[in-house]
C-alpha cells in the first residue's frame, strides 16, 4: 500500500509509523534497513523525545 502512495508527505508518515510499531515489536533494525531507500526526514518532535529518553536513561543509570 505505501509503495503506491504518490504523496511524499503521506509516504513519510507511513514510514515513520512503521518504524514506531516495528520498534515496539522488536523489529526496528530490520525495518530501518528496509526503509533506508525512502529518504525519510527526521521529525524534530521525535528527535526531542529521543533526547529526553536518553537523558532519562543516563540519569537512571547514575542512581
PyMOL Python script that loads the backbone (N, CA, C, O; Angstrom):
from pymol import cmd

cmd.read_pdbstr("""\
ATOM      1  N   UNK A   1       0.808  -1.177   0.000  1.00  0.00           N
ATOM      2  CA  UNK A   1       0.000   0.000   0.000  1.00  0.00           C
ATOM      3  C   UNK A   1       0.862   1.256   0.000  1.00  0.00           C
ATOM      4  O   UNK A   1       0.622   2.161  -0.799  1.00  0.00           O
ATOM      5  N   UNK A   2       1.847   1.331   0.865  1.00  0.00           N
ATOM      6  CA  UNK A   2       2.665   2.539   0.984  1.00  0.00           C
ATOM      7  C   UNK A   2       3.498   2.795  -0.271  1.00  0.00           C
ATOM      8  O   UNK A   2       3.735   3.949  -0.629  1.00  0.00           O
ATOM      9  N   UNK A   3       3.938   1.745  -0.933  1.00  0.00           N
ATOM     10  CA  UNK A   3       4.766   1.920  -2.129  1.00  0.00           C
ATOM     11  C   UNK A   3       4.004   2.579  -3.265  1.00  0.00           C
ATOM     12  O   UNK A   3       4.610   3.224  -4.121  1.00  0.00           O
ATOM     13  N   UNK A   4       2.698   2.429  -3.289  1.00  0.00           N
ATOM     14  CA  UNK A   4       1.906   3.022  -4.359  1.00  0.00           C
ATOM     15  C   UNK A   4       1.484   4.453  -4.048  1.00  0.00           C
ATOM     16  O   UNK A   4       0.900   5.127  -4.897  1.00  0.00           O
ATOM     17  N   UNK A   5       1.775   4.919  -2.834  1.00  0.00           N
ATOM     18  CA  UNK A   5       1.392   6.275  -2.432  1.00  0.00           C
ATOM     19  C   UNK A   5       2.248   7.299  -3.164  1.00  0.00           C
ATOM     20  O   UNK A   5       3.476   7.244  -3.102  1.00  0.00           O
ATOM     21  N   UNK A   6       1.605   8.232  -3.856  1.00  0.00           N
ATOM     22  CA  UNK A   6       2.341   9.243  -4.615  1.00  0.00           C
ATOM     23  C   UNK A   6       2.616  10.506  -3.802  1.00  0.00           C
ATOM     24  O   UNK A   6       3.476  11.305  -4.171  1.00  0.00           O
ATOM     25  N   UNK A   7       1.902  10.687  -2.713  1.00  0.00           N
ATOM     26  CA  UNK A   7       2.083  11.853  -1.859  1.00  0.00           C
ATOM     27  C   UNK A   7       3.285  11.633  -0.943  1.00  0.00           C
ATOM     28  O   UNK A   7       3.254  10.765  -0.071  1.00  0.00           O
ATOM     29  N   UNK A   8       4.344  12.423  -1.143  1.00  0.00           N
ATOM     30  CA  UNK A   8       5.581  12.242  -0.366  1.00  0.00           C
ATOM     31  C   UNK A   8       5.353  12.386   1.134  1.00  0.00           C
ATOM     32  O   UNK A   8       5.897  11.617   1.926  1.00  0.00           O
ATOM     33  N   UNK A   9       4.568  13.349   1.512  1.00  0.00           N
ATOM     34  CA  UNK A   9       4.298  13.583   2.943  1.00  0.00           C
ATOM     35  C   UNK A   9       3.630  12.368   3.564  1.00  0.00           C
ATOM     36  O   UNK A   9       3.996  11.943   4.660  1.00  0.00           O
ATOM     37  N   UNK A  10       2.661  11.816   2.870  1.00  0.00           N
ATOM     38  CA  UNK A  10       1.953  10.647   3.389  1.00  0.00           C
ATOM     39  C   UNK A  10       2.883   9.441   3.464  1.00  0.00           C
ATOM     40  O   UNK A  10       2.815   8.662   4.416  1.00  0.00           O
ATOM     41  N   UNK A  11       3.755   9.281   2.462  1.00  0.00           N
ATOM     42  CA  UNK A  11       4.744   8.180   2.496  1.00  0.00           C
ATOM     43  C   UNK A  11       5.641   8.314   3.713  1.00  0.00           C
ATOM     44  O   UNK A  11       5.940   7.320   4.376  1.00  0.00           O
ATOM     45  N   UNK A  12       6.075   9.533   4.014  1.00  0.00           N
ATOM     46  CA  UNK A  12       6.912   9.767   5.187  1.00  0.00           C
ATOM     47  C   UNK A  12       6.168   9.403   6.462  1.00  0.00           C
ATOM     48  O   UNK A  12       6.747   8.820   7.380  1.00  0.00           O
ATOM     49  N   UNK A  13       4.891   9.745   6.520  1.00  0.00           N
ATOM     50  CA  UNK A  13       4.087   9.405   7.693  1.00  0.00           C
ATOM     51  C   UNK A  13       3.951   7.892   7.839  1.00  0.00           C
ATOM     52  O   UNK A  13       4.077   7.359   8.942  1.00  0.00           O
ATOM     53  N   UNK A  14       3.695   7.204   6.737  1.00  0.00           N
ATOM     54  CA  UNK A  14       3.605   5.742   6.785  1.00  0.00           C
ATOM     55  C   UNK A  14       4.919   5.133   7.284  1.00  0.00           C
ATOM     56  O   UNK A  14       4.925   4.242   8.134  1.00  0.00           O
ATOM     57  N   UNK A  15       6.017   5.627   6.744  1.00  0.00           N
ATOM     58  CA  UNK A  15       7.322   5.086   7.137  1.00  0.00           C
ATOM     59  C   UNK A  15       7.612   5.359   8.605  1.00  0.00           C
ATOM     60  O   UNK A  15       8.127   4.488   9.306  1.00  0.00           O
ATOM     61  N   UNK A  16       7.290   6.546   9.072  1.00  0.00           N
ATOM     62  CA  UNK A  16       7.518   6.886  10.480  1.00  0.00           C
ATOM     63  C   UNK A  16       6.694   5.998  11.393  1.00  0.00           C
ATOM     64  O   UNK A  16       7.199   5.499  12.399  1.00  0.00           O
ATOM     65  N   UNK A  17       5.435   5.799  11.050  1.00  0.00           N
ATOM     66  CA  UNK A  17       4.586   4.925  11.859  1.00  0.00           C
ATOM     67  C   UNK A  17       5.073   3.486  11.819  1.00  0.00           C
ATOM     68  O   UNK A  17       5.050   2.788  12.833  1.00  0.00           O
ATOM     69  N   UNK A  18       5.512   3.045  10.654  1.00  0.00           N
ATOM     70  CA  UNK A  18       6.038   1.685  10.542  1.00  0.00           C
ATOM     71  C   UNK A  18       7.235   1.500  11.465  1.00  0.00           C
ATOM     72  O   UNK A  18       7.371   0.461  12.111  1.00  0.00           O
ATOM     73  N   UNK A  19       8.100   2.504  11.527  1.00  0.00           N
ATOM     74  CA  UNK A  19       9.280   2.408  12.402  1.00  0.00           C
ATOM     75  C   UNK A  19       8.890   2.363  13.867  1.00  0.00           C
ATOM     76  O   UNK A  19       9.474   1.603  14.639  1.00  0.00           O
ATOM     77  N   UNK A  20       7.908   3.168  14.263  1.00  0.00           N
ATOM     78  CA  UNK A  20       7.460   3.166  15.662  1.00  0.00           C
ATOM     79  C   UNK A  20       6.932   1.787  16.036  1.00  0.00           C
ATOM     80  O   UNK A  20       7.330   1.220  17.054  1.00  0.00           O
ATOM     81  N   UNK A  21       6.031   1.245  15.208  1.00  0.00           N
ATOM     82  CA  UNK A  21       5.451  -0.062  15.524  1.00  0.00           C
ATOM     83  C   UNK A  21       6.487  -1.182  15.424  1.00  0.00           C
ATOM     84  O   UNK A  21       6.436  -2.141  16.193  1.00  0.00           O
ATOM     85  N   UNK A  22       7.417  -1.067  14.492  1.00  0.00           N
ATOM     86  CA  UNK A  22       8.476  -2.079  14.374  1.00  0.00           C
ATOM     87  C   UNK A  22       9.357  -2.064  15.618  1.00  0.00           C
ATOM     88  O   UNK A  22       9.742  -3.120  16.120  1.00  0.00           O
ATOM     89  N   UNK A  23       9.676  -0.875  16.113  1.00  0.00           N
ATOM     90  CA  UNK A  23      10.467  -0.786  17.350  1.00  0.00           C
ATOM     91  C   UNK A  23       9.734  -1.451  18.510  1.00  0.00           C
ATOM     92  O   UNK A  23      10.330  -2.198  19.286  1.00  0.00           O
ATOM     93  N   UNK A  24       8.444  -1.174  18.619  1.00  0.00           N
ATOM     94  CA  UNK A  24       7.654  -1.771  19.701  1.00  0.00           C
ATOM     95  C   UNK A  24       7.579  -3.287  19.591  1.00  0.00           C
ATOM     96  O   UNK A  24       7.450  -3.980  20.601  1.00  0.00           O
ATOM     97  N   UNK A  25       7.658  -3.803  18.374  1.00  0.00           N
ATOM     98  CA  UNK A  25       7.593  -5.251  18.150  1.00  0.00           C
ATOM     99  C   UNK A  25       8.975  -5.902  18.183  1.00  0.00           C
ATOM    100  O   UNK A  25       9.106  -7.107  17.968  1.00  0.00           O
ATOM    101  N   UNK A  26      10.009  -5.093  18.454  1.00  0.00           N
ATOM    102  CA  UNK A  26      11.353  -5.649  18.499  1.00  0.00           C
ATOM    103  C   UNK A  26      11.966  -5.889  17.130  1.00  0.00           C
ATOM    104  O   UNK A  26      12.924  -6.653  17.016  1.00  0.00           O
ATOM    105  N   UNK A  27      11.441  -5.259  16.093  1.00  0.00           N
ATOM    106  CA  UNK A  27      11.932  -5.453  14.726  1.00  0.00           C
ATOM    107  C   UNK A  27      12.441  -4.152  14.112  1.00  0.00           C
ATOM    108  O   UNK A  27      12.500  -4.023  12.889  1.00  0.00           O
ATOM    109  N   UNK A  28      12.807  -3.194  14.952  1.00  0.00           N
ATOM    110  CA  UNK A  28      13.221  -1.883  14.484  1.00  0.00           C
ATOM    111  C   UNK A  28      14.380  -1.897  13.505  1.00  0.00           C
ATOM    112  O   UNK A  28      14.344  -1.199  12.492  1.00  0.00           O
ATOM    113  N   UNK A  29      15.412  -2.688  13.796  1.00  0.00           N
ATOM    114  CA  UNK A  29      16.584  -2.730  12.931  1.00  0.00           C
ATOM    115  C   UNK A  29      16.229  -3.220  11.533  1.00  0.00           C
ATOM    116  O   UNK A  29      16.668  -2.644  10.536  1.00  0.00           O
ATOM    117  N   UNK A  30      15.445  -4.269  11.464  1.00  0.00           N
ATOM    118  CA  UNK A  30      15.033  -4.812  10.161  1.00  0.00           C
ATOM    119  C   UNK A  30      14.267  -3.773   9.356  1.00  0.00           C
ATOM    120  O   UNK A  30      14.537  -3.582   8.171  1.00  0.00           O
ATOM    121  N   UNK A  31      13.326  -3.111   9.985  1.00  0.00           N
ATOM    122  CA  UNK A  31      12.522  -2.108   9.281  1.00  0.00           C
ATOM    123  C   UNK A  31      13.349  -0.892   8.905  1.00  0.00           C
ATOM    124  O   UNK A  31      13.179  -0.348   7.814  1.00  0.00           O
ATOM    125  N   UNK A  32      14.242  -0.452   9.783  1.00  0.00           N
ATOM    126  CA  UNK A  32      15.095   0.691   9.441  1.00  0.00           C
ATOM    127  C   UNK A  32      15.898   0.386   8.186  1.00  0.00           C
ATOM    128  O   UNK A  32      16.020   1.238   7.305  1.00  0.00           O
ATOM    129  N   UNK A  33      16.441  -0.809   8.097  1.00  0.00           N
ATOM    130  CA  UNK A  33      17.205  -1.202   6.912  1.00  0.00           C
ATOM    131  C   UNK A  33      16.332  -1.188   5.662  1.00  0.00           C
ATOM    132  O   UNK A  33      16.773  -0.738   4.604  1.00  0.00           O
ATOM    133  N   UNK A  34      15.119  -1.668   5.772  1.00  0.00           N
ATOM    134  CA  UNK A  34      14.219  -1.725   4.615  1.00  0.00           C
ATOM    135  C   UNK A  34      13.731  -0.344   4.183  1.00  0.00           C
ATOM    136  O   UNK A  34      13.433  -0.124   3.009  1.00  0.00           O
ATOM    137  N   UNK A  35      13.653   0.577   5.131  1.00  0.00           N
ATOM    138  CA  UNK A  35      13.116   1.906   4.830  1.00  0.00           C
ATOM    139  C   UNK A  35      14.188   2.918   4.425  1.00  0.00           C
ATOM    140  O   UNK A  35      13.868   4.079   4.169  1.00  0.00           O
ATOM    141  N   UNK A  36      15.438   2.501   4.363  1.00  0.00           N
ATOM    142  CA  UNK A  36      16.511   3.431   4.009  1.00  0.00           C
ATOM    143  C   UNK A  36      16.290   4.098   2.653  1.00  0.00           C
ATOM    144  O   UNK A  36      16.650   5.263   2.482  1.00  0.00           O
ATOM    145  N   UNK A  37      15.723   3.407   1.714  1.00  0.00           N
ATOM    146  CA  UNK A  37      15.506   3.952   0.372  1.00  0.00           C
ATOM    147  C   UNK A  37      14.364   4.957   0.299  1.00  0.00           C
ATOM    148  O   UNK A  37      14.150   5.576  -0.743  1.00  0.00           O
ATOM    149  N   UNK A  38      13.653   5.120   1.358  1.00  0.00           N
ATOM    150  CA  UNK A  38      12.512   6.025   1.357  1.00  0.00           C
ATOM    151  C   UNK A  38      12.913   7.486   1.592  1.00  0.00           C
ATOM    152  O   UNK A  38      12.058   8.369   1.515  1.00  0.00           O
ATOM    153  N   UNK A  39      14.179   7.759   1.875  1.00  0.00           N
ATOM    154  CA  UNK A  39      14.648   9.123   2.138  1.00  0.00           C
ATOM    155  C   UNK A  39      13.819   9.796   3.224  1.00  0.00           C
ATOM    156  O   UNK A  39      13.305  10.900   3.046  1.00  0.00           O
ATOM    157  N   UNK A  40      13.706   9.119   4.326  1.00  0.00           N
ATOM    158  CA  UNK A  40      12.909   9.652   5.422  1.00  0.00           C
ATOM    159  C   UNK A  40      13.555  10.893   6.012  1.00  0.00           C
ATOM    160  O   UNK A  40      14.779  11.002   6.093  1.00  0.00           O
ATOM    161  N   UNK A  41      12.717  11.815   6.417  1.00  0.00           N
ATOM    162  CA  UNK A  41      13.176  13.011   7.104  1.00  0.00           C
ATOM    163  C   UNK A  41      13.022  12.787   8.597  1.00  0.00           C
ATOM    164  O   UNK A  41      12.179  12.002   9.029  1.00  0.00           O
ATOM    165  N   UNK A  42      13.831  13.474   9.379  1.00  0.00           N
ATOM    166  CA  UNK A  42      13.751  13.340  10.825  1.00  0.00           C
ATOM    167  C   UNK A  42      12.775  14.365  11.382  1.00  0.00           C
ATOM    168  O   UNK A  42      12.828  15.541  11.022  1.00  0.00           O
ATOM    169  N   UNK A  43      11.910  13.929  12.235  1.00  0.00           N
ATOM    170  CA  UNK A  43      10.960  14.804  12.899  1.00  0.00           C
ATOM    171  C   UNK A  43      11.638  15.469  14.094  1.00  0.00           C
ATOM    172  O   UNK A  43      12.279  14.803  14.906  1.00  0.00           O
ATOM    173  N   UNK A  44      11.490  16.780  14.190  1.00  0.00           N
ATOM    174  CA  UNK A  44      12.052  17.500  15.334  1.00  0.00           C
ATOM    175  C   UNK A  44      11.440  17.000  16.638  1.00  0.00           C
ATOM    176  O   UNK A  44      12.134  16.889  17.648  1.00  0.00           O
ATOM    177  N   UNK A  45      10.148  16.698  16.618  1.00  0.00           N
ATOM    178  CA  UNK A  45       9.480  16.203  17.823  1.00  0.00           C
ATOM    179  C   UNK A  45      10.046  14.857  18.254  1.00  0.00           C
ATOM    180  O   UNK A  45      10.335  14.641  19.431  1.00  0.00           O
ATOM    181  N   UNK A  46      10.200  13.963  17.298  1.00  0.00           N
ATOM    182  CA  UNK A  46      10.725  12.635  17.630  1.00  0.00           C
ATOM    183  C   UNK A  46      12.164  12.751  18.129  1.00  0.00           C
ATOM    184  O   UNK A  46      12.546  12.069  19.081  1.00  0.00           O
ATOM    185  N   UNK A  47      12.960  13.602  17.497  1.00  0.00           N
ATOM    186  CA  UNK A  47      14.340  13.782  17.951  1.00  0.00           C
ATOM    187  C   UNK A  47      14.362  14.338  19.381  1.00  0.00           C
ATOM    188  O   UNK A  47      15.230  13.966  20.170  1.00  0.00           O
ATOM    189  N   UNK A  48      13.421  15.219  19.721  1.00  0.00           N
ATOM    190  CA  UNK A  48      13.326  15.746  21.080  1.00  0.00           C
ATOM    191  C   UNK A  48      12.962  14.640  22.063  1.00  0.00           C
ATOM    192  O   UNK A  48      13.539  14.552  23.147  1.00  0.00           O
ATOM    193  N   UNK A  49      12.001  13.791  21.681  1.00  0.00           N
ATOM    194  CA  UNK A  49      11.618  12.669  22.537  1.00  0.00           C
ATOM    195  C   UNK A  49      12.798  11.735  22.767  1.00  0.00           C
ATOM    196  O   UNK A  49      13.005  11.247  23.877  1.00  0.00           O
ATOM    197  N   UNK A  50      13.571  11.490  21.711  1.00  0.00           N
ATOM    198  CA  UNK A  50      14.732  10.614  21.838  1.00  0.00           C
ATOM    199  C   UNK A  50      15.755  11.212  22.786  1.00  0.00           C
ATOM    200  O   UNK A  50      16.330  10.502  23.612  1.00  0.00           O
ATOM    201  N   UNK A  51      15.985  12.504  22.675  1.00  0.00           N
ATOM    202  CA  UNK A  51      16.949  13.169  23.551  1.00  0.00           C
ATOM    203  C   UNK A  51      16.480  13.104  25.004  1.00  0.00           C
ATOM    204  O   UNK A  51      17.284  12.878  25.908  1.00  0.00           O
ATOM    205  N   UNK A  52      15.190  13.300  25.224  1.00  0.00           N
ATOM    206  CA  UNK A  52      14.645  13.206  26.575  1.00  0.00           C
ATOM    207  C   UNK A  52      14.800  11.794  27.135  1.00  0.00           C
ATOM    208  O   UNK A  52      15.147  11.622  28.304  1.00  0.00           O
ATOM    209  N   UNK A  53      14.548  10.800  26.315  1.00  0.00           N
ATOM    210  CA  UNK A  53      14.679   9.408  26.750  1.00  0.00           C
ATOM    211  C   UNK A  53      16.126   9.079  27.077  1.00  0.00           C
ATOM    212  O   UNK A  53      16.397   8.391  28.061  1.00  0.00           O
ATOM    213  N   UNK A  54      17.064   9.563  26.259  1.00  0.00           N
ATOM    214  CA  UNK A  54      18.482   9.324  26.523  1.00  0.00           C
ATOM    215  C   UNK A  54      18.910   9.992  27.824  1.00  0.00           C
ATOM    216  O   UNK A  54      19.658   9.410  28.610  1.00  0.00           O
ATOM    217  N   UNK A  55      18.433  11.218  28.051  1.00  0.00           N
ATOM    218  CA  UNK A  55      18.783  11.930  29.288  1.00  0.00           C
ATOM    219  C   UNK A  55      18.230  11.196  30.494  1.00  0.00           C
ATOM    220  O   UNK A  55      18.908  11.087  31.517  1.00  0.00           O
ATOM    221  N   UNK A  56      17.010  10.691  30.390  1.00  0.00           N
ATOM    222  CA  UNK A  56      16.404   9.945  31.498  1.00  0.00           C
ATOM    223  C   UNK A  56      17.169   8.654  31.749  1.00  0.00           C
ATOM    224  O   UNK A  56      17.405   8.287  32.900  1.00  0.00           O
ATOM    225  N   UNK A  57      17.557   7.965  30.685  1.00  0.00           N
ATOM    226  CA  UNK A  57      18.305   6.713  30.831  1.00  0.00           C
ATOM    227  C   UNK A  57      19.640   6.971  31.521  1.00  0.00           C
ATOM    228  O   UNK A  57      20.054   6.194  32.382  1.00  0.00           O
ATOM    229  N   UNK A  58      20.317   8.057  31.149  1.00  0.00           N
ATOM    230  CA  UNK A  58      21.591   8.403  31.788  1.00  0.00           C
ATOM    231  C   UNK A  58      21.383   8.738  33.247  1.00  0.00           C
ATOM    232  O   UNK A  58      22.172   8.319  34.094  1.00  0.00           O
ATOM    233  N   UNK A  59      20.331   9.488  33.561  1.00  0.00           N
ATOM    234  CA  UNK A  59      20.033   9.849  34.958  1.00  0.00           C
ATOM    235  C   UNK A  59      19.711   8.600  35.773  1.00  0.00           C
ATOM    236  O   UNK A  59      20.155   8.465  36.913  1.00  0.00           O
ATOM    237  N   UNK A  60      18.935   7.683  35.182  1.00  0.00           N
ATOM    238  CA  UNK A  60      18.588   6.439  35.872  1.00  0.00           C
ATOM    239  C   UNK A  60      19.825   5.569  36.111  1.00  0.00           C
ATOM    240  O   UNK A  60      19.916   4.878  37.126  1.00  0.00           O
ATOM    241  N   UNK A  61      20.767   5.605  35.179  1.00  0.00           N
ATOM    242  CA  UNK A  61      21.974   4.791  35.312  1.00  0.00           C
ATOM    243  C   UNK A  61      22.854   5.294  36.456  1.00  0.00           C
ATOM    244  O   UNK A  61      23.575   4.512  37.077  1.00  0.00           O
ATOM    245  N   UNK A  62      22.797   6.577  36.730  1.00  0.00           N
ATOM    246  CA  UNK A  62      23.611   7.159  37.798  1.00  0.00           C
ATOM    247  C   UNK A  62      23.071   6.745  39.160  1.00  0.00           C
ATOM    248  O   UNK A  62      23.830   6.567  40.112  1.00  0.00           O
ATOM    249  N   UNK A  63      21.752   6.595  39.243  1.00  0.00           N
ATOM    250  CA  UNK A  63      21.127   6.237  40.526  1.00  0.00           C
ATOM    251  C   UNK A  63      21.338   4.830  40.841  1.00  0.00           C
ATOM    252  O   UNK A  63      20.882   4.356  41.882  1.00  0.00           O
TER     253      UNK A  63
END
""", "prot")
cmd.dss("prot")
cmd.show_as("cartoon", "prot")
cmd.util.cbc("prot")
cmd.orient("prot")
